[in-house]
Amino acid sequence: MGDRSAFGRIGAVCGVAVVLIGALIVVSLGSASSAWAVDSTAKSEDGSITLHRLWGDIALDTMREISRQAFPGASSNAVLVTSGGYWDALSASSLAGALDAPVIMTDTDSLSPQALSEIKRLKVGSVYICGGTAAVSRATESQLKSAVPGITIHRASGPDAVGTSIDCAGKTRSVQKQKGEAASDTCIIATVDGYWDALSASPLSYATGAPIFLSSESGLSNEALAAIGKGGYRKALVCGGTAALSDNVEVQLKKVGVTEVTRQAGEDAYVTSARVAGFSMRNANMMVDGMGVATAHGYWDAVAGAALCGSRNSVLVLADDGYTDALDTTFFSHRDLIGSVYVFGGSAAVGDSVWNLMKQDHKY
């Protein structure tokens, strides 16, 4: 199907994906009377690699389990995003990385108990909400203030997801300046019309502070271009093929002063995730040890998982039953460098066939 990245093979299985995502919305986001989470572990056949499956009854439980693994102690800050849509969450990683913070999900109209329990456990004093009140409502914000007296709440938002990505980039820079840290000279461009490519780049965004600017297929908005030009970014990583982001994006970037534009794309979202991981390893010294694996049939687990990977300077790839191409060039090609792997979500998300494949000494 050509160099389509976020579309590609995902498009070929869109019937299955829509059914599965619909099921996940009901199962993963609905309330459960006795929700629980678990870290399932296994060893590879030769005993050299430990596989961790972080999962729970619903997506918010999985998020909580990932947060506990990534931040076993306290965290002064947290980034809060909605579980009701992927758009604003795609921009959260650079801000979370600048804050050394987990990405925590909540319901839109009320504060989820999983989010509250994590914020209390971590002893969070400051929360940054990514998205406007349509994403995380005023009522949710008020519940948080009531439940955690004295907590400080900031909001990074815009009139739409593109605007939120611009504001997240600006707040990332502000946090870095407050901490006396150098800002990244690199920005990341991903489509606003799908979550796959941005999530694959999110660990890199977290680890390096390179913000993710969202774009339509035809090109970046004038506001985004102004922010990129004003930010002085000299390098850009474009994630996804020309069906996701047209060649015009590269032309636009060069016009606002970006001198080095690199595109990483594959024939589908899985291969794109592997190529983004490879770019991250080559250019940011990110590792395959501690890498993450998430499904392409939903964004919830990867949103939280990207923060775990980014905090440990590790990459994340997408894999599903029958779609394990990304494991060839990450997991199996660098197996001797890996001591542990994190699989995000239960077997309804990342299937047992993927889990069992990764336990093998090599891909048969």
C-alpha positions as CSV (number, residue, x, y, z in Angstrom):
1,M,0.0,0.0,0.0
2,G,3.0,2.3,-0.2
3,D,4.7,4.5,2.3
4,R,1.5,5.2,4.4
5,S,2.7,4.7,8.0
6,A,-0.2,5.5,10.3
7,F,-2.6,4.3,7.7
8,G,-0.9,1.4,5.7
9,R,-1.6,-2.0,7.1
10,I,-3.8,-0.5,9.8
11,G,-6.1,0.6,7.0
12,A,-6.1,-3.0,5.7
13,V,-7.4,-4.3,9.0
14,C,-9.5,-1.3,9.9
15,G,-12.6,-3.4,10.2
16,V,-11.0,-5.5,12.9
17,A,-9.4,-2.4,14.5
18,V,-12.7,-0.6,14.8
19,V,-14.4,-3.5,16.4
20,L,-11.6,-4.0,18.8
21,I,-11.3,-0.3,19.7
22,G,-15.0,-0.3,20.3
23,A,-14.7,-3.2,22.6
24,L,-11.8,-1.6,24.4
25,I,-13.8,1.5,25.0
26,V,-16.5,-0.5,26.7
27,V,-14.2,-2.9,28.5
28,S,-11.3,-0.6,29.2
29,L,-13.0,2.7,30.0
30,G,-16.1,1.5,31.7
31,S,-16.3,1.2,35.4
32,A,-15.5,-2.0,37.1
33,S,-16.7,-3.1,40.6
34,S,-13.5,-4.8,41.5
35,A,-10.8,-3.4,39.2
36,W,-7.3,-4.7,39.7
37,A,-3.9,-4.7,38.0
38,V,-0.9,-7.0,37.9
39,D,2.6,-7.3,36.6
40,S,2.9,-10.7,34.9
41,T,6.4,-11.8,34.4
42,A,8.1,-14.4,32.3
43,K,11.6,-15.4,31.3
44,S,12.8,-15.9,27.7
45,E,13.8,-19.5,26.8
46,D,17.5,-18.9,27.5
47,G,16.7,-17.0,30.7
48,S,18.4,-13.8,29.6
49,I,15.4,-11.5,29.3
50,T,12.6,-10.8,31.7
51,L,9.2,-9.9,30.1
52,H,6.8,-7.8,32.2
53,R,3.2,-7.5,31.2
54,L,1.7,-4.5,32.9
55,W,-2.1,-4.6,32.8
56,G,-5.4,-4.3,34.6
57,D,-9.1,-4.9,34.2
58,I,-9.6,-1.6,32.4
59,A,-7.3,0.9,30.7
60,L,-7.2,3.1,33.7
61,D,-6.0,0.2,35.9
62,T,-3.2,-0.5,33.3
63,M,-2.3,3.2,33.5
64,R,-2.0,3.0,37.2
65,E,0.2,-0.1,37.0
66,I,2.5,1.5,34.5
67,S,2.8,4.6,36.6
68,R,3.7,2.5,39.7
69,Q,6.4,0.7,37.7
70,A,7.8,4.0,36.2
71,F,7.6,6.0,39.5
72,P,7.7,3.7,42.5
73,G,8.5,6.7,44.7
74,A,7.2,10.2,44.9
75,S,6.8,12.7,42.0
76,S,6.4,16.4,42.6
77,N,4.5,16.8,39.2
78,A,2.1,14.8,37.1
79,V,0.6,15.4,33.6
80,L,-3.1,14.7,33.4
81,V,-4.8,13.7,30.1
82,T,-8.3,12.5,29.2
83,S,-9.0,8.8,28.4
84,G,-11.8,9.9,26.2
85,G,-9.7,10.9,23.1
86,Y,-6.1,10.6,21.9
87,W,-5.5,14.1,20.5
88,D,-4.3,16.1,23.5
89,A,-2.5,13.2,25.0
90,L,-0.2,13.0,22.0
91,S,1.4,16.3,23.0
92,A,2.0,15.4,26.6
93,S,5.3,13.6,26.5
94,S,7.8,16.5,26.1
95,L,6.1,18.3,29.0
96,A,6.0,15.2,31.2
97,G,9.7,14.6,30.4
98,A,10.7,18.2,31.3
99,L,8.8,17.7,34.6
100,D,10.2,14.2,35.2
101,A,6.5,13.2,35.6
102,P,4.2,10.4,34.8
103,V,1.3,10.8,32.3
104,I,-1.9,10.0,34.2
105,M,-5.3,9.4,32.5
106,T,-8.7,10.3,33.9
107,D,-12.3,10.3,32.7
108,T,-13.3,13.6,31.1
109,D,-16.2,14.6,33.3
110,S,-15.1,13.2,36.6
111,L,-11.8,12.4,38.3
112,S,-11.1,8.7,37.9
113,P,-10.3,6.9,41.2
114,Q,-7.2,5.5,39.6
115,A,-5.9,9.0,38.7
116,L,-6.7,10.2,42.2
117,S,-5.0,7.3,43.9
118,E,-1.8,7.8,41.8
119,I,-1.7,11.5,42.5
120,K,-2.0,10.9,46.2
121,R,0.5,8.0,46.2
122,L,3.0,10.1,44.4
123,K,2.5,13.1,46.7
124,V,2.0,15.3,43.6
125,G,2.0,19.0,44.3
126,S,1.5,20.3,40.8
127,V,-0.6,18.9,38.0
128,Y,-0.4,20.0,34.3
129,I,-3.6,19.3,32.4
130,C,-3.1,18.7,28.6
131,G,-6.2,19.8,26.8
132,G,-9.1,22.2,27.3
133,T,-12.3,21.7,29.4
134,A,-13.8,19.5,26.6
135,A,-11.0,17.1,27.3
136,V,-10.7,17.4,31.1
137,S,-13.7,19.3,32.5
138,R,-13.8,22.0,35.1
139,A,-15.7,19.6,37.3
140,T,-12.8,17.1,37.1
141,E,-10.4,20.0,38.0
142,S,-12.6,21.0,40.9
143,Q,-12.7,17.4,42.2
144,L,-8.9,17.3,42.1
145,K,-8.6,20.5,44.1
146,S,-11.1,19.3,46.7
147,A,-9.5,15.9,47.0
148,V,-5.9,17.2,47.3
149,P,-5.9,20.5,49.1
150,G,-3.1,22.9,48.1
151,I,-2.4,21.2,44.8
152,T,-1.4,23.6,42.0
153,I,-3.1,23.1,38.6
154,H,-1.8,24.4,35.3
155,R,-3.5,23.8,31.9
156,A,-1.8,23.5,28.5
157,S,-4.5,23.9,25.9
158,G,-5.6,25.5,22.6
159,P,-8.7,25.8,20.5
160,D,-8.0,22.4,19.1
161,A,-5.5,19.5,19.3
162,V,-3.0,21.4,17.1
163,G,-3.3,24.4,19.4
164,T,-2.8,22.2,22.5
165,S,0.4,20.8,20.9
166,I,1.7,24.3,20.4
167,D,0.9,25.3,24.0
168,C,2.5,22.1,25.4
169,A,5.6,22.9,23.4
170,G,5.7,26.4,24.9
171,K,5.2,25.1,28.5
172,T,7.9,22.5,27.9
173,R,10.3,25.3,27.1
174,S,9.2,27.3,30.2
175,V,9.8,24.4,32.5
176,Q,13.2,23.7,31.0
177,K,14.1,27.4,31.4
178,Q,12.9,27.4,35.1
179,K,15.1,24.4,35.7
180,G,18.1,25.9,33.9
181,E,18.1,23.1,31.3
182,A,18.9,23.6,27.6
183,A,15.9,23.3,25.3
184,S,16.0,20.8,22.5
185,D,16.9,22.0,19.0
186,T,14.6,19.3,17.6
187,C,10.9,19.1,17.1
188,I,8.7,16.2,16.1
189,I,5.9,16.4,13.6
190,A,3.1,13.8,13.5
191,T,-0.4,13.6,12.1
192,V,-3.4,14.8,14.1
193,D,-5.5,12.3,12.2
194,G,-4.2,9.2,14.0
195,Y,-2.3,8.3,17.2
196,W,0.1,5.7,16.0
197,D,3.1,7.7,14.8
198,A,3.0,10.3,17.6
199,L,2.9,7.5,20.3
200,S,5.9,5.8,18.6
201,A,7.9,9.0,19.0
202,S,6.6,9.9,22.5
203,P,9.5,8.2,24.4
204,L,12.0,10.2,22.3
205,S,9.9,13.3,23.1
206,Y,9.9,12.6,26.8
207,A,13.6,11.7,27.0
208,T,14.9,14.7,25.0
209,G,12.3,17.4,25.5
210,A,11.6,17.5,21.7
211,P,8.0,18.6,21.5
212,I,5.5,17.0,19.2
213,F,3.6,19.4,16.9
214,L,0.5,18.0,15.3
215,S,-0.3,18.6,11.7
216,S,-3.0,17.8,9.1
217,E,-2.0,15.8,6.1
218,S,-1.8,18.9,3.9
219,G,0.5,20.8,6.1
220,L,1.3,22.6,9.4
221,S,-0.9,25.4,10.5
222,N,0.4,29.0,10.4
223,E,0.3,29.0,14.2
224,A,2.4,25.9,14.5
225,L,4.9,27.2,11.9
226,A,5.2,30.4,13.8
227,A,5.9,28.5,17.1
228,I,8.5,26.4,15.4
229,G,10.2,29.4,13.8
230,K,10.1,31.3,17.1
231,G,11.4,28.3,19.0
232,G,14.5,28.2,16.9
233,Y,14.3,24.5,16.1
234,R,17.0,23.5,13.7
235,K,16.1,19.8,13.3
236,A,12.8,18.1,12.7
237,L,11.7,14.5,12.8
238,V,8.7,13.9,10.5
239,C,6.9,10.7,11.6
240,G,4.9,8.9,8.9
241,G,4.7,8.7,5.2
242,T,3.3,11.1,2.7
243,A,-0.2,9.7,3.1
244,A,-0.1,10.9,6.7
245,L,2.0,14.1,6.2
246,S,2.5,15.4,2.7
247,D,5.8,16.6,1.2
248,N,4.6,20.1,1.9
249,V,5.4,19.7,5.6
250,E,9.1,19.4,4.8
251,V,9.0,22.4,2.6
252,Q,7.2,24.4,5.3
253,L,9.7,23.5,7.9
254,K,12.7,24.6,5.9
255,K,11.0,27.9,5.2
256,V,10.8,28.7,9.0
257,G,14.5,27.9,9.6
258,V,14.6,24.1,10.1
259,T,17.8,23.1,8.3
260,E,17.7,19.3,8.9
261,V,14.4,17.5,8.2
262,T,14.4,13.7,8.6
263,R,11.3,11.5,7.7
264,Q,10.9,8.1,9.3
265,A,8.2,6.0,7.7
266,G,7.2,2.5,6.8
267,E,4.5,0.8,4.9
268,D,2.4,0.7,8.0
269,A,2.3,2.0,11.6
270,Y,4.2,-1.0,12.9
271,V,7.2,-0.6,10.6
272,T,7.1,3.2,11.2
273,S,7.3,2.5,14.9
274,A,10.4,0.4,14.3
275,R,12.0,3.1,12.2
276,V,11.3,5.8,14.7
277,A,12.9,3.5,17.4
278,G,15.9,3.1,15.2
279,F,16.2,6.8,14.7
280,S,15.9,7.3,18.5
281,M,18.7,4.8,19.1
282,R,21.0,6.3,16.5
283,N,20.4,10.0,17.2
284,A,19.5,10.1,20.9
285,N,21.3,7.1,22.3
286,M,18.1,5.5,23.4
287,M,18.1,1.9,24.3
288,V,16.3,-1.4,23.5
289,D,16.9,-2.6,27.1
290,G,13.7,-1.8,28.9
291,M,11.8,-1.2,25.6
292,G,8.0,-1.1,25.5
293,V,5.6,-3.0,23.3
294,A,2.0,-1.7,22.8
295,T,-1.0,-2.5,20.6
296,A,-1.8,-0.4,17.6
297,H,-5.5,-1.0,18.2
298,G,-5.9,1.6,20.9
299,Y,-3.9,4.5,22.4
300,W,-4.5,4.2,26.1
301,D,-1.8,1.8,27.2
302,A,0.9,3.5,25.0
303,V,0.1,7.0,26.3
304,A,1.2,5.9,29.8
305,G,3.8,3.4,28.6
306,A,5.6,6.1,26.6
307,A,6.4,7.9,29.8
308,L,7.8,4.8,31.4
309,C,10.0,4.2,28.3
310,G,11.0,7.8,28.0
311,S,11.9,8.0,31.7
312,R,14.3,5.1,31.2
313,N,15.6,6.3,27.8
314,S,14.1,3.3,26.1
315,V,12.1,2.9,22.9
316,L,8.6,1.8,22.2
317,V,7.2,-0.2,19.3
318,L,3.8,-1.4,18.1
319,A,2.9,-5.1,17.7
320,D,-0.2,-7.2,17.5
321,D,-1.1,-10.7,16.6
322,G,0.1,-11.3,13.0
323,Y,1.8,-7.9,12.9
324,T,5.2,-8.3,14.5
325,D,7.5,-6.6,11.9
326,A,8.7,-4.0,14.4
327,L,10.1,-6.7,16.7
328,D,12.5,-7.9,13.9
329,T,14.5,-4.7,13.8
330,T,14.2,-3.8,17.5
331,F,13.8,-6.8,19.8
332,F,15.3,-9.7,17.8
333,S,18.0,-7.7,16.1
334,H,19.3,-6.4,19.4
335,R,18.4,-9.2,21.7
336,D,21.8,-9.4,23.2
337,L,21.4,-5.9,24.5
338,I,18.1,-6.5,26.3
339,G,17.6,-7.5,29.9
340,S,13.9,-6.5,30.2
341,V,10.9,-5.7,28.1
342,Y,7.6,-4.1,29.1
343,V,4.4,-5.2,27.4
344,F,1.6,-2.7,28.0
345,G,-1.9,-4.1,28.4
346,G,-3.4,-7.5,28.8
347,S,-3.8,-10.2,26.2
348,A,-6.9,-8.5,24.8
349,A,-4.5,-5.6,23.8
350,V,-1.2,-7.2,23.0
351,G,-2.0,-10.9,22.2
352,D,-0.4,-13.9,23.7
353,S,1.1,-14.8,20.4
354,V,3.3,-11.7,20.6
355,W,4.1,-12.4,24.3
356,N,5.1,-16.0,23.4
357,L,7.1,-14.9,20.4
358,M,9.2,-12.6,22.5
359,K,10.0,-15.5,24.9
360,Q,11.8,-17.3,22.0
361,D,15.5,-17.2,21.5
362,H,14.9,-16.0,18.0
363,K,12.1,-15.4,15.6
364,Y,11.3,-18.6,13.8
